[in-house]
Every structure is written in structure tokens, then in C-alpha cells.
Amino acid sequence: MNNVARTTRRKVLKVLGAGAVGSVLLSGSASAEKSFGNGNGIGAFLNDKAELKKPPIWDDGISDQRGEGTVEVEVGTLTSMVPPFEEGPFAFAPRVVKVSPGTTVKWVWTGNPWESAPPGIPVPPGAPWPHDVASLEKIGGTYKFASDMFLAGNDKSFEYTFEEVGTNLYFCHPHGYPFHDNSGFDYNLVGMRGAVLVRDD
């Protein structure tokens, strides 16, 4: 039991440290990358086992917003976690949106802090948490779309316009990283991942 508590504490401290970086490098290669079908494996990607999140992470819910010019997705919404954690601001909402070609998706950072951490975790109440948005797909070694790393509550946003039909999977580096490598990010810590489905039907 003590080993579990210490491991969890180390993970949280590592997440806090990742946020201090301030931004994420948008190029480079990841070794031993896990394949999710390049956008076709939406269920495998979103429900991939997360260390601090109870399964299932995604319940197959899709927010159909076709025909809208701009669609907002909140960054850092509250989600349930495994004991001794109860919930934390580590989700996208809606997790999956269906949009028409030409739609701009605007990710908006929420002000949700972690109100209370379990005993032994040195996180003050109301502490902001770092999040970013990065596509699973890379083009020439660079993410198809990616934001800077922002702290929750900083009234930040990031936009990307989706022109082509397809499935676009994305993640938060500190909380949903999909690669086993030496980047300094833990593999899929709390399942903070999402998808944009672009459909013309």
C-alpha cells in the first residue's frame, strides 16, 4: 500500500514538473510508438489504459455539431480518478466532436483547479494545472496541430480549422501522452485525450 502511495505521489510531482516547462517541442521522433490506426482506432486510443483513471474512459458519446462554424471544447474539465484520488481537472469536454469540413474547433482552457489532493501530495488547493493540445498525427515530424502549454485558469484558447474529412485524434502531453519514450512525459497518465471527427454526410 505504501509503495502505491509513493508511486502515485511521484507521478503527480512529475506532472507538476512537466507544466513548468511552459511549452512543448513540436517536432522530433518518439521511439516505440504505439499504433492506433492513424485516426481509425478511436476507441483503442480513447480507452487505452490510463494509470490514474477508471475504465472506461470514453463511453462512446459523440457530440454531433455538424453545420456549426465554430465548436468549443473545454480543456481541463473534471473527471473521476482511481483511489485515493477522487476527481481532477484532466479531461476534454466534449471528448469527441463530429463537425463539418471547414469547421474551426476552439479549445478553451477552463479555470478548474484540483481543489484537494490526497494526503501526502504537496498540491495546494486551487493550484493551476498545465495542459496542451497535440494531434496524434504528425506531418514531416511536426504535429498536424498543437497548442502551447497553458495553465488552467489563464483564459487561454487555441484554434484549428479542419478542412479535410477524417478522424483526428489528439492528447494532452502531461496527462495523455501516447508514446513510450524518454520524453519526460508519462504514458497516458489520466487518459486526457480527444477526437475530432470531420464528416461531410
C-alpha positions in Angstrom: 0.0 0.0 0.0 2.8 2.4 0.9 4.5 1.6 -2.4 1.3 2.5 -4.3 1.1 5.9 -2.4 4.7 6.7 -3.1 4.3 5.8 -6.8 1.2 8.0 -7.1 3.0 10.9 -5.4 5.9 10.7 -7.8 3.6 10.7 -10.7 1.8 13.8 -9.5 5.1 15.6 -8.9 6.2 14.6 -12.4 3.1 16.1 -13.9 3.7 19.3 -11.9 7.3 19.4 -13.2 6.1 18.9 -16.8 4.0 22.0 -16.5 6.9 24.1 -15.5 8.4 23.7 -18.9 5.9 26.2 -20.3 5.8 24.9 -23.9 6.2 21.6 -25.8 8.6 20.9 -28.7 6.6 20.3 -31.8 9.0 18.1 -33.6 11.1 15.0 -33.1 10.6 11.3 -33.2 9.2 9.1 -30.5 10.6 5.6 -30.1 8.4 2.6 -29.8 5.3 4.5 -30.7 2.0 2.6 -30.2 -0.2 2.4 -33.3 -3.8 3.5 -33.0 -4.6 3.1 -36.7 -3.6 6.7 -37.7 -7.0 8.0 -36.7 -9.1 4.9 -37.3 -8.7 3.4 -33.8 -10.7 5.9 -31.9 -12.0 3.5 -29.3 -8.5 2.0 -28.8 -7.0 5.5 -28.4 -9.5 7.0 -26.1 -9.9 3.9 -23.9 -6.3 3.0 -23.7 -5.4 2.0 -20.1 -4.6 5.1 -18.0 -2.7 4.7 -14.8 -4.9 7.1 -12.7 -8.3 6.8 -14.4 -11.0 4.2 -14.0 -12.1 2.5 -17.2 -13.9 3.1 -19.4 -12.5 6.5 -20.1 -14.8 7.1 -23.1 -18.4 5.9 -23.2 -18.8 6.2 -27.0 -20.6 9.6 -26.6 -20.1 11.9 -29.7 -21.3 15.5 -29.7 -22.7 16.0 -33.2 -22.1 19.6 -34.1 -22.1 19.4 -37.9 -23.1 22.6 -39.6 -21.6 24.9 -36.9 -18.9 27.3 -38.0 -17.0 27.2 -34.6 -17.2 24.5 -32.0 -15.7 24.9 -28.5 -14.0 22.1 -26.5 -13.2 22.7 -22.8 -9.7 21.8 -21.6 -9.3 20.7 -18.0 -12.8 19.6 -17.1 -13.2 17.5 -14.1 -13.0 13.7 -14.4 -13.2 10.8 -11.9 -10.0 9.0 -10.9 -8.8 5.9 -9.1 -8.5 5.9 -5.3 -7.0 7.7 -3.3 -7.8 10.4 -5.9 -11.5 11.3 -6.3 -11.5 13.7 -9.3 -9.2 16.1 -11.1 -9.2 18.6 -13.9 -7.8 16.2 -16.5 -10.4 15.8 -19.4 -11.6 17.4 -22.6 -15.3 18.1 -22.9 -16.9 17.1 -25.1 -14.3 14.3 -25.6 -15.4 13.6 -29.2 -17.0 16.1 -31.5 -18.3 15.5 -35.0 -18.0 18.5 -37.3 -18.4 19.5 -41.0 -15.4 20.3 -43.2 -14.3 23.9 -42.7 -15.3 24.0 -39.0 -13.0 25.7 -36.6 -12.5 23.9 -33.3 -11.6 26.2 -30.4 -10.1 24.6 -27.3 -10.7 26.8 -24.2 -8.7 26.3 -21.0 -11.1 26.1 -18.0 -10.4 27.5 -14.6 -10.8 24.2 -12.9 -8.1 23.6 -10.3 -7.5 20.5 -8.2 -9.4 21.5 -5.1 -7.9 19.0 -2.8 -5.2 16.4 -3.3 -4.9 13.2 -1.3 -2.8 13.3 1.9 0.9 13.3 1.1 0.6 15.0 -2.2 2.0 18.6 -1.9 -0.5 20.3 -4.2 -2.1 23.4 -2.7 -5.8 23.8 -3.0 -6.7 25.8 -6.1 -3.4 25.0 -7.9 -3.5 25.5 -11.6 -2.6 22.6 -13.9 -0.7 22.6 -17.2 -2.5 21.3 -20.3 -1.9 21.4 -24.0 -3.5 20.0 -27.2 -1.5 18.0 -29.7 -2.6 15.8 -32.6 -1.6 12.2 -32.8 -0.9 12.6 -36.5 2.4 14.2 -37.5 3.4 15.6 -40.9 7.1 15.7 -41.6 7.8 15.1 -37.9 5.6 18.0 -36.8 2.2 17.7 -35.1 -0.6 18.4 -37.5 -2.0 20.8 -34.9 -0.6 21.7 -31.5 -1.0 24.4 -28.9 1.4 25.8 -26.3 1.2 24.5 -22.8 -1.1 26.7 -20.7 -2.0 26.7 -17.0 -5.7 26.2 -16.2 -7.5 29.4 -15.4 -5.3 31.6 -17.6 -8.2 32.4 -20.1 -6.3 30.8 -22.9 -7.5 29.2 -26.1 -6.2 27.5 -29.3 -8.0 27.2 -32.6 -7.6 24.9 -35.6 -9.8 24.7 -38.8 -10.5 21.2 -40.1 -10.8 21.3 -43.9 -10.5 17.6 -44.7 -12.8 14.7 -43.9 -11.2 12.3 -41.5 -10.7 11.3 -37.8 -8.3 13.5 -35.8 -7.1 12.1 -32.5 -5.3 14.4 -30.0 -4.0 14.4 -26.5 -2.5 16.5 -23.6 1.2 15.8 -23.2 1.4 15.7 -19.3 -1.9 13.7 -18.9 -2.5 11.6 -22.1 0.9 11.1 -23.8 0.6 8.1 -26.2 4.2 7.2 -26.7 6.7 5.0 -24.7 9.9 7.0 -25.0 12.3 9.2 -23.0 10.5 12.5 -23.5 9.9 13.0 -19.8 6.1 12.6 -20.1 4.4 9.6 -18.5 2.5 7.3 -20.8 -1.3 8.1 -20.7 -1.4 9.1 -17.0 -5.1 10.0 -16.8 -6.4 9.4 -20.3 -6.6 13.1 -21.3 -7.3 12.5 -25.0 -10.0 13.5 -27.5 -11.0 13.3 -31.1 -12.5 15.5 -33.9 -14.5 13.6 -36.5 -14.8 15.5 -39.7 -17.7 14.3 -41.8 -19.4 15.6 -45.0 -22.5 13.4 -44.7 
